[in-house]
Amino acid sequence: MAIAEQRLSALHQADPELASLLEAELDRQQYTLELIPSENVASPAVLEAVGSWLTNKYAEGTPGKRYYGGCEFVDQIETLAQERACALFGAEHANVQPHCGSSANLAAYMAFCQPGDTILGLDLSHGGHLTHGSPVSFSGIFYHAEFYGVSRETEQLDYEEIRRRAHEVRPRVLVAGASAYPRIFDFPQLAEIAHEVDAVLMVDMAHFAGLVAGGAHPSPVPYADVVTLTTHKTLRGPWGGMILSPEEHAKAIDKAVFPGAQGGPLVHAIAGKAAALRAWGQPEMEGYAQRVVANAQRLAQGLLQEGLRLVSGGTDNHLMLIDLRPLGLTGKAVQEVFDRARITVNRNSIPFDEASKFNPSGIRLGTPAITTRGMGLEQMDEIAALISRTIHNLGDGAVEREVAARARILCEAFPLPYR
Ligand SMILES: *Cc1c(COP(=O)(O)O)cnc(C)c1O
């Protein structure tokens, strides 16, 4: 812990209680196999930007048009982030202020919809996100939400079904994107469907933005009217969101972000986004997105060989879903056992799940974080075997301890970049 103490020297002095909790969390991250597909490991450069004095600055407005003085440097920081986002994704406009993916989606809807308008998105239990129309989210409270799902046979999107639903409900916004969908999206098809019904195509690439950045997933940018994303998932940046669009929608989107959905921007987070975006052009990121996908496919192959069932039979991206139903298990107990075995996964609904949302029948896992740590195909084979052993011996304390010891050895061989 000596290095963490050095890193947190001021906090140790001012607040030892809090400092020790941060240390404990670093220790947990250091020695746990992180398989939650929405998590990643931000670089030390990103952490420095986010942990800086930029947090002192108010900068409501946009670069050059602020409501506060003293913005000459934060203007340059935000412009840098915008330019890097546009260059990386080939977009005409980038708003880098959304505090997170949900705020980006809130602003995107506000830019195109009136309250009560219809939005059409992927059903949450088929892999969609809360902000795509769930009744407990602003998206389902302020808008009239309709849903499409995956096909029962293939467990993949059926574009004819999306087309049928779009013609039936005539949405103002067709939302594509997901939190738990292991396959590639067909953006030309989605754009065609949206145009047929005069809808706006909104693509939420929160999960796969890094795969798009690295060329391992097709880009929605040429096809969508608006693209939202998070910066903390596969993109390997700080906590945050972003909105990309053609120039024609720039004004509406900027206005929807501020003053529509947010107050002052988190300038320190924007600096972190700028640092993360720059890294994508650097040798350190070369091949990262491809390795994430190759690792996910190898892990999936290993799990299938161990006799586990995966939703849709595998993966094309960074994540996969284990169907626990054939084993007679549910997600909550399995997630808890994995916690003890030093492997972090999350329970998740799977398509046509009859179990409750709180204890669904799936386990979602992915490779972005372990790939950032440098793990490769050989480690995927071992992790698949560890997962299978754990699942097939649920409740066996000795197996849990053995798996935990192996997980720790893997983590020690591929340390976090914080030392
Ligand atoms: C993670 C995610 C979001 C937003 O998440 P925040 O937690 O608000 O940053 C939005 N859409 C999808 C599809 C996501 O996976």
PDBQT file of the ligand as one rigid body, heavy atoms in Angstrom, charges set to zero:
ROOT
HETATM    1  C1  LIG A 501     -24.073   2.721 -19.457  1.00  0.00    +0.000 C 
HETATM    2  C2  LIG A 501     -25.135   3.118 -20.426  1.00  0.00    +0.000 A 
HETATM    3  C3  LIG A 501     -25.719   4.387 -20.403  1.00  0.00    +0.000 A 
HETATM    4  C4  LIG A 501     -25.457   5.463 -19.423  1.00  0.00    +0.000 C 
HETATM    5  O1  LIG A 501     -24.977   5.220 -18.292  1.00  0.00    +0.000 OA
HETATM    6  P1  LIG A 501     -24.566   6.222 -17.129  1.00  0.00    +0.000 P 
HETATM    7  O2  LIG A 501     -24.471   5.257 -16.023  1.00  0.00    +0.000 OA
HETATM    8  O3  LIG A 501     -25.633   7.228 -16.967  1.00  0.00    +0.000 OA
HETATM    9  O4  LIG A 501     -23.289   6.836 -17.553  1.00  0.00    +0.000 OA
HETATM   10  C5  LIG A 501     -26.627   4.710 -21.381  1.00  0.00    +0.000 A 
HETATM   11  N1  LIG A 501     -26.947   3.837 -22.332  1.00  0.00    +0.000 NA
HETATM   12  C6  LIG A 501     -26.416   2.606 -22.385  1.00  0.00    +0.000 A 
HETATM   13  C7  LIG A 501     -26.802   1.708 -23.495  1.00  0.00    +0.000 C 
HETATM   14  C8  LIG A 501     -25.507   2.207 -21.425  1.00  0.00    +0.000 A 
HETATM   15  O5  LIG A 501     -24.993   0.980 -21.477  1.00  0.00    +0.000 OA
ENDROOT
TORSDOF 0
